[in-house]
């Protein structure tokens, strides 16, 4: 989802069905910027980010997942 941000079909809102996790994003007057609000385990985190930074973060996360050690081998 992050590498393709913003995913239009989510309409500015994502929640995880199995965990206490919600993510909302609101486009700002600068169309490249978003206000991100994350709700997780009763805590709220907000920050501003550009589309480019979110997509780059998503790419980095996927790279780390792909190169991470297999947990079964630990």
Backbone bond lengths (Angstrom), bond angles and torsions (degrees), N, CA, C in turn:
res aa  C-N    CA-C-N  psi(-1)  N-CA   C-N-CA  omega(-1)  CA-C   N-CA-C  phi
1 X - - - 1.444 - - 1.530 110.93 -
2 X 1.324 117.46 -39.55 1.465 119.98 -176.32 1.522 112.45 -67.38
3 X 1.333 117.54 -37.34 1.465 118.54 -177.65 1.524 111.89 -70.74
4 X 1.320 117.23 -18.27 1.466 121.76 178.59 1.522 112.43 -109.62
5 X 1.320 116.65 17.14 1.465 121.29 -177.34 1.519 111.06 -60.64
6 X 1.315 118.67 141.54 1.457 129.01 -8.02 1.526 110.45 -85.35
7 X 1.310 117.28 132.19 1.462 122.14 178.86 1.530 107.45 -80.73
8 X 1.304 115.85 110.76 1.465 122.26 -173.45 1.531 111.79 -58.73
9 X 1.328 117.58 -37.99 1.469 120.49 -175.86 1.530 113.04 -64.21
10 X 1.330 118.29 -21.00 1.467 120.67 177.34 1.527 112.72 -80.81
11 X 1.324 117.10 -14.76 1.463 121.87 175.80 1.534 112.99 53.59
12 X 1.339 116.26 41.10 1.465 120.21 174.83 1.509 115.94 80.69
13 X 1.349 117.78 12.52 1.465 119.36 -177.80 1.524 110.41 -149.93
14 X 1.343 115.39 134.91 1.462 121.83 175.28 1.512 108.49 -139.08
15 X 1.320 116.72 137.24 1.469 120.32 172.52 1.520 108.57 -135.03
16 X 1.315 115.49 149.75 1.455 121.30 179.08 1.521 108.36 -92.88
17 X 1.305 116.78 127.27 1.472 121.32 -175.59 1.522 113.34 -67.06
18 X 1.319 117.22 -22.07 1.457 120.71 -171.68 1.529 113.63 -107.99
19 X 1.313 117.37 -7.33 1.458 120.97 -176.12 1.523 110.22 -136.73
20 X 1.320 115.06 164.86 1.464 120.72 175.60 1.526 108.01 -82.69
21 X 1.323 116.25 80.38 1.458 121.12 -175.39 1.522 109.43 -146.93
22 X 1.328 115.86 125.53 1.463 121.76 174.43 1.521 108.23 -134.99
23 X 1.313 115.11 149.06 1.453 121.10 -179.46 1.518 107.49 -138.64
24 X 1.339 116.88 124.41 1.465 122.13 177.70 1.522 108.45 -121.61
25 X 1.313 116.18 147.20 1.457 120.14 176.25 1.520 109.38 -139.31
26 X 1.333 113.91 139.26 1.456 121.75 -177.98 1.521 108.60 -128.25
27 X 1.318 115.76 122.32 1.460 120.30 178.72 1.524 109.56 -67.07
28 X 1.319 115.72 139.33 1.454 121.98 -179.04 1.537 110.24 -96.80
29 X 1.325 116.85 178.21 1.471 120.46 -179.42 1.528 110.98 -60.55
30 X 1.333 117.02 -36.12 1.463 121.30 168.75 1.530 105.14 -77.77
31 X 1.313 117.78 107.88 1.466 122.88 -170.64 1.525 113.84 -60.62
32 X 1.314 118.11 -13.06 1.465 121.61 177.31 1.524 112.66 -89.67
33 X 1.330 117.45 -7.23 1.466 121.75 -176.22 1.529 111.11 -109.71
34 X 1.332 114.11 146.26 1.467 121.18 178.55 1.519 110.29 -133.44
35 X 1.319 115.38 145.19 1.454 121.80 167.54 1.520 105.41 -90.55
36 X 1.320 116.15 120.40 1.459 122.53 -179.35 1.522 108.03 -104.73
37 X 1.326 117.04 129.60 1.465 122.05 175.51 1.520 107.68 -123.73
38 X 1.329 115.71 123.46 1.463 121.70 179.78 1.517 108.56 -115.99
39 X 1.323 115.34 128.97 1.464 122.71 175.54 1.524 106.56 -111.35
40 X 1.323 116.71 121.34 1.455 120.35 -178.73 1.517 110.20 -145.91
41 X 1.307 116.40 120.63 1.471 122.72 177.08 1.522 112.43 50.76
42 X 1.322 116.63 43.96 1.457 121.31 176.90 1.516 115.18 82.23
43 X 1.314 118.13 1.00 1.466 121.83 178.70 1.521 109.21 -108.61
44 X 1.337 115.37 151.98 1.462 121.28 -179.60 1.526 108.56 -122.93
45 X 1.323 115.57 130.11 1.458 122.12 177.84 1.525 108.01 -124.62
46 X 1.335 117.16 133.10 1.461 120.55 177.24 1.521 109.78 -129.39
47 X 1.297 115.77 147.07 1.457 121.32 175.02 1.525 109.27 -162.78
48 X 1.315 115.67 163.78 1.459 122.64 175.73 1.516 108.16 -104.34
49 X 1.313 115.89 141.95 1.452 119.99 179.08 1.522 109.75 -152.47
50 X 1.317 114.82 155.36 1.463 119.81 175.94 1.525 109.49 -89.14
51 X 1.305 115.63 158.67 1.460 121.08 176.23 1.523 109.22 -56.60
52 X 1.310 116.69 -45.70 1.466 121.64 -178.07 1.524 111.37 -59.05
53 X 1.325 117.89 -45.41 1.467 120.76 -179.28 1.525 111.67 -64.72
54 X 1.317 117.43 -39.22 1.467 120.60 179.01 1.527 109.94 -66.27
55 X 1.318 117.27 -43.44 1.461 120.63 179.26 1.528 111.27 -64.98
56 X 1.327 117.53 -40.19 1.467 120.80 177.51 1.527 111.05 -65.26
57 X 1.328 117.19 -38.45 1.457 121.05 176.41 1.529 110.03 -62.48
58 X 1.323 116.89 -44.34 1.461 120.96 177.91 1.516 112.27 -59.85
59 X 1.319 116.92 -41.29 1.460 121.48 177.47 1.525 110.67 -63.03
60 X 1.329 117.15 -42.43 1.469 121.34 179.05 1.527 111.36 -64.65
61 X 1.327 117.11 -40.24 1.471 120.74 178.72 1.527 109.82 -62.67
62 X 1.327 117.46 -46.67 1.464 120.25 179.35 1.520 111.59 -61.77
63 X 1.320 117.19 -39.25 1.465 121.01 177.85 1.523 110.18 -62.41
64 X 1.330 117.19 -44.59 1.465 120.69 178.53 1.527 111.29 -63.10
65 X 1.314 117.18 -40.02 1.468 120.47 178.28 1.523 110.05 -63.52
66 X 1.325 116.59 -43.89 1.466 121.13 -178.55 1.524 112.65 -65.44
67 X 1.326 117.68 -30.42 1.466 120.84 -176.52 1.526 113.24 -102.53
68 X 1.326 117.33 0.64 1.469 120.63 -179.18 1.525 110.68 -70.11
69 X 1.315 114.59 150.02 1.452 120.54 177.27 1.530 109.53 -66.59
70 X 1.312 115.93 139.42 1.460 121.30 177.85 1.526 109.18 -65.58
71 X 1.328 117.08 126.08 1.464 121.00 -177.76 1.523 112.51 -62.05
72 X 1.318 117.76 -27.49 1.465 120.54 178.78 1.523 112.26 -69.59
73 X 1.326 116.91 -18.48 1.466 119.95 -178.75 1.522 112.88 -93.68
74 X 1.311 117.13 0.80 1.471 120.24 -178.77 1.508 109.98 -86.48
